[in-house]
Amino acid sequence: MDIFYHILKLSAGVGLFLFAMYLLEESIKNLSGRTFKLFLQRITKNRIGAVTGGAIVTGILQSSSMVSFMVLAFVGAGVFTMRNAMAIILGANLGTTLDSWVVAVLGFKMDIEVVSYPVVCVGGFILILFGNRKNYRYISYFLFGFGLLFIGLSFMKTAMEAQVKLFNFSQYESMHLAVFLLIGFIITLLVQSSSVTMALTLSAIHVGAISLPIAAAIILGSQTGTTIKVMLGAIGGSASKKRIVLGNFLFNVFVTLFAFLLLSPLLFLITDLLNVKDPLIGLVTFSTIINLFSVLLFIPLLDHFTRFLEGFFKDTDGTVTAFIGHASIVEPLTAFDLFKRETHFFINNCMLFNLEQFKIDTHYIRTNPNYESINEKKKFFIKTKEQKYDFLKQVQGELQVFYLELRSKLQSDQYSDLNQLISAVRSAMHSVKSVKDIESNIDNLRNSSKDIKYNFFTQNKQETQDLYQEFHNLITAEVPANFENLQGFFNTIQENYSSALNDFYAEAQNTSLEKIDITTVINFNRELFTSNKAMLIAIKDYLLKEKQAQEINEIPIYRT
């Protein structure tokens, strides 16, 4: 009965440890916002920076799996190259050893429970008193996570100590180390966390239940076990995501097998040459050495390794989107960032479509370094007018579907940002539809032999060209998106509409025109006004927060 009780206590410790890691991950992720993702994007310009970034972010977030999911989303979306994505994952494996050092030193060398209990208490008071405020709520989560992490570890330690007194573990010392390698793999597969496996192993070695070689074999097994969660996250994903997952799996299998074959020399290095006598420190030193060595070994081989991986999986991309087709709502903040990128790209292509109908030079938009290669890959530039329109409609549809999936995963205070983006998508598509609807009017006016109609068209063409240059400056941040500028653009659109119509009426009084000509001009002018207004609304919703956008939501409607 005592054995059963201690097994339950051990299980409770594992549960608390897992819950604590979840709270820590959620709190740091939300308190930092996009900081870690932006940090990763900035630092991945070279392989050393990518490895360093992966290690630092994993060490802070305490989850190599979360970093791996972020990388999968970004590499699928083309933000990271295959080589740098693999470098980040190498760094993530190294970053997990930081958590092992924290647990080994604080959890076993210090009476951390003395601090843990009051920390949980403070976290509870903050949650009750200030839980309705986002930052305070996640600060309380962080305190809860910190305290519960070591309380859970204490449960595991005391349960292990009791088990040693009641159960003879020495009978298993003669078993082959490969058995313990498998045990480490299975434990990590079940709990989906190599950190938990490390905590359990440290608890067991601390009370003398297992020896250092057995503990090292278990940790090596967890090295590969932690890749399964990421593999499941790539099922049904793009070829690039599958290649990264395969690379991560092969890398960890290599490290596991290589270190297992050299287990005795490595432990001799630690215990005799480095003179590490404490088995707890010896175990985390072992974990650090094998991960550091594997990173140093693989960095020079990254180019060859990524070329090898590119030979696997055929590129079969059934989506037309550039970024969200590779995103996963498992990591909603990363998915939101990719949704925002997709929205920007969509507005970019909607502007391209509209300008091309007027035969206006689009070089400054076509050559956007962020999107030119993607559009070439998607064959957007060589599509016909109808194909481009259908393509944009399909992108809007995929954005709308992804929006519905993502909004249920975000915090309520993030809804407004997501709603602003989907509103921008709808407005941009409305702008495109308005231009598409006057396609025949554009051809009629451009090719008219009547000066009044042709001049009317050229005047509007020039005004559209100038306006879209300003739109481009807005969305590329060359012009600040503030109330005065946006209101000025609204006024310009209204003035262009009114002045063009008034000038036409004045000139038409002295010119012989058919009724159909007047109808063509009025319809063209109205739809162009609607299109320009919708495009500006799209840019406004993309750039501004909800409260800022509300200040200029009273848009003047057209007058005929």
KANOR-V969221 format. One record per residue. N is the residue number from 0. PHI is phi as a letter, one per 40 degrees, with the letter a starting at -180 (999 if undefined). D_LAST is the distance of its C-alpha to the last C-alpha in whole Angstrom. Layout:
BEGIN
n:phi:d_last
N:PHI:D_LAST
N:PHI:D_LAST
END
This chain:
BEGIN
n:phi:d_last
0:999:88
1:c:87
2:c:86
3:c:83
4:c:82
5:c:82
6:c:80
7:c:78
8:c:78
9:c:77
10:c:74
11:c:73
12:c:73
13:c:71
14:c:68
15:c:68
16:c:68
17:c:65
18:c:63
19:c:64
20:c:63
21:c:59
22:c:59
23:c:60
24:c:57
25:c:54
26:c:55
27:c:55
28:c:52
29:c:50
30:c:51
31:c:51
32:g:47
33:c:47
34:d:49
35:c:52
36:c:49
37:c:48
38:c:52
39:c:53
40:c:50
41:c:51
42:c:55
43:c:55
44:c:55
45:a:58
46:c:61
47:c:63
48:c:60
49:c:58
50:c:62
51:c:62
52:c:58
53:c:59
54:c:63
55:c:61
56:c:58
57:c:60
58:c:63
59:c:61
60:c:59
61:g:62
62:a:61
63:c:61
64:c:59
65:c:56
66:c:56
67:c:57
68:c:54
69:c:51
70:c:53
71:d:52
72:c:49
73:c:48
74:c:50
75:c:48
76:c:45
77:g:47
78:c:47
79:b:51
80:c:53
81:d:56
82:c:58
83:c:57
84:c:56
85:c:60
86:c:61
87:c:59
88:c:61
89:c:64
90:c:63
91:c:62
92:c:66
93:c:67
94:c:65
95:c:66
96:c:70
97:c:69
98:c:68
99:c:72
100:c:73
101:c:72
102:c:73
103:c:76
104:c:77
105:c:75
106:c:76
107:b:79
108:c:81
109:b:79
110:c:79
111:c:76
112:c:76
113:d:77
114:c:73
115:c:71
116:c:72
117:c:71
118:c:68
119:c:67
120:c:67
121:c:65
122:d:62
123:c:62
124:c:62
125:c:59
126:c:57
127:c:58
128:c:57
129:b:54
130:c:53
131:c:50
132:b:49
133:d:48
134:c:51
135:c:54
136:c:53
137:c:54
138:c:57
139:c:58
140:d:58
141:c:60
142:c:63
143:d:63
144:c:63
145:c:65
146:c:68
147:c:68
148:d:68
149:c:72
150:c:73
151:c:72
152:c:74
153:c:77
154:d:77
155:c:77
156:c:80
157:c:82
158:c:82
159:c:83
160:c:86
161:c:87
162:c:87
163:c:89
164:c:91
165:c:91
166:b:91
167:c:92
168:c:90
169:c:93
170:c:93
171:c:90
172:c:91
173:c:93
174:c:90
175:c:88
176:c:85
177:c:83
178:c:83
179:c:81
180:c:79
181:c:78
182:c:78
183:c:75
184:c:73
185:c:73
186:d:73
187:c:70
188:c:68
189:c:69
190:c:67
191:f:65
192:a:66
193:c:68
194:c:69
195:c:70
196:c:73
197:c:74
198:c:74
199:c:76
200:c:78
201:c:79
202:c:80
203:c:82
204:c:84
205:c:84
206:c:86
207:g:88
208:c:87
209:b:86
210:c:87
211:c:85
212:d:85
213:c:84
214:c:81
215:c:80
216:c:80
217:c:78
218:c:76
219:c:76
220:c:75
221:c:72
222:d:71
223:c:70
224:d:69
225:c:66
226:c:64
227:c:64
228:d:61
229:c:59
230:c:60
231:c:58
232:c:55
233:b:55
234:c:55
235:g:52
236:c:51
237:c:50
238:c:53
239:c:53
240:c:53
241:c:56
242:c:58
243:c:58
244:c:59
245:c:62
246:c:63
247:c:63
248:c:65
249:c:68
250:c:68
251:c:69
252:c:71
253:c:73
254:c:73
255:c:75
256:c:77
257:c:78
258:c:79
259:c:81
260:c:83
261:b:84
262:c:84
263:c:87
264:c:87
265:c:84
266:c:86
267:c:89
268:d:87
269:c:85
270:c:88
271:b:91
272:c:89
273:c:87
274:f:89
275:c:86
276:c:89
277:c:86
278:c:85
279:c:82
280:c:81
281:c:82
282:c:80
283:c:77
284:c:78
285:d:79
286:c:75
287:c:74
288:c:76
289:c:75
290:c:72
291:c:72
292:c:74
293:c:72
294:c:69
295:c:71
296:c:72
297:c:69
298:d:67
299:c:69
300:b:68
301:d:64
302:c:63
303:c:66
304:c:65
305:c:61
306:c:62
307:c:64
308:c:62
309:c:59
310:c:61
311:b:61
312:g:58
313:c:56
314:c:52
315:b:50
316:c:47
317:c:45
318:c:42
319:b:39
320:c:38
321:c:40
322:b:41
323:c:41
324:c:43
325:b:46
326:c:45
327:b:47
328:c:46
329:c:50
330:b:49
331:c:46
332:c:45
333:c:46
334:c:44
335:c:41
336:d:41
337:c:41
338:c:38
339:c:36
340:c:37
341:c:36
342:c:33
343:c:33
344:c:34
345:c:31
346:c:28
347:d:30
348:c:30
349:c:26
350:c:26
351:d:28
352:d:26
353:c:23
354:c:24
355:c:27
356:c:24
357:c:23
358:f:27
359:c:27
360:d:30
361:b:31
362:d:34
363:c:34
364:c:32
365:d:35
366:c:38
367:d:37
368:c:41
369:c:40
370:b:39
371:d:39
372:c:43
373:c:41
374:c:38
375:c:41
376:c:43
377:c:40
378:f:40
379:c:36
380:c:36
381:c:38
382:c:35
383:c:33
384:d:29
385:c:30
386:c:33
387:c:31
388:c:28
389:c:31
390:c:33
391:c:30
392:c:30
393:c:33
394:c:33
395:d:31
396:c:33
397:c:36
398:c:35
399:c:34
400:c:37
401:c:39
402:d:37
403:c:38
404:c:41
405:c:41
406:c:40
407:c:43
408:c:45
409:c:44
410:c:44
411:d:42
412:c:41
413:b:40
414:d:37
415:c:35
416:c:35
417:c:35
418:c:32
419:c:30
420:c:31
421:c:30
422:c:27
423:c:26
424:c:27
425:c:25
426:c:22
427:c:23
428:c:24
429:c:20
430:c:19
431:c:22
432:c:20
433:c:17
434:c:18
435:c:21
436:c:18
437:b:17
438:d:20
439:c:21
440:c:17
441:c:19
442:c:22
443:c:21
444:c:19
445:c:22
446:b:25
447:c:23
448:c:25
449:c:23
450:d:22
451:c:19
452:c:18
453:c:21
454:c:20
455:c:16
456:c:18
457:c:21
458:c:19
459:c:17
460:c:20
461:c:22
462:c:19
463:c:20
464:c:23
465:c:23
466:c:21
467:c:24
468:c:27
469:c:26
470:d:25
471:c:29
472:c:30
473:c:29
474:c:30
475:c:34
476:g:34
477:c:34
478:b:32
479:c:32
480:c:30
481:b:29
482:d:27
483:c:26
484:c:26
485:c:23
486:c:21
487:c:21
488:c:20
489:d:17
490:c:16
491:c:17
492:c:14
493:c:12
494:c:13
495:c:13
496:c:10
497:c:9
498:c:12
499:c:12
500:c:8
501:c:10
502:c:13
503:c:12
504:c:11
505:c:15
506:c:17
507:c:16
508:c:17
509:b:20
510:b:20
511:c:21
512:b:19
513:c:19
514:d:16
515:c:16
516:c:16
517:c:12
518:c:12
519:c:13
520:c:11
521:c:8
522:c:10
523:d:12
524:c:9
525:c:8
526:c:12
527:c:13
528:c:11
529:c:12
530:c:16
531:c:16
532:c:16
533:c:18
534:c:21
535:c:21
536:c:21
537:c:24
538:c:26
539:c:25
540:c:27
541:c:30
542:c:31
543:b:31
544:c:33
545:d:31
546:c:32
547:c:30
548:c:27
549:c:26
550:c:26
551:b:23
552:c:21
553:c:19
554:c:16
555:c:13
556:c:10
557:c:7
558:b:4
559:b:0
END
